């Protein structure tokens, strides 16, 4: 440690006040965090790239300052999916400080990491008041059956109106319209469940048909259209 001459010649005054960091909630405890290893929690955050061409939702499960679990979900940019593949290898095993200063390949993922770092070190986590936090693997619960990201894809024009393309339930096959040409329901196929059935040996056509369902008043539709082609 180097000190300037001015500081060296100063008289030493005792520090009287002891002002510890404010306690933050971590996995059911109140913690005065002083080092990275004091940080625990599971939480989610979103990030975006500079041109805002795509977005990333990042879920991290941190134990003793180390990322034990990472879920990287991306949207809107084809290249970002490959960046996410690399980030899923980079993140686990790093401390959150290391991860904050690591190149996670894509700006959107880096931004999500920044936002998560702030949440976690301030105690604003999903598991803040959960005793002992959430087990490793809890991040997958957000994906549901078939382990697919919950996405909604909708498109609309002034000239031709709305088109439902993908819902949380699955890939939209058809939308049902009433006598006023307003959407009253839709038919969808659950791709995750369908693929699980095919992997278990079921005939693809049968697996497809078994995993088709409807939502809303689809059965009452006066007209049914394919949202991608009609």
ABEGO torsion letter per residue (X at the ends): XBBBAAAAABBBBBBABBBBBBBBBBGGBBBBBABAAABBEBBBBBBBBAAGABBBBBBBBBBGGBBABBBBBBBGBAAAAAAAAAAAAAABGBBAAAAAABBAGBAAAAAAAAAAAAAAAAGBBAAAABBGEBBBGAAAAAAEBGGBBBBBBBBBBAAAEBBBABBAAEBBABBBBBAAGBBAEBBBBBAAAAAAAAAAGBBAAAAAAAABBBBEAAAABABBBBAAAX
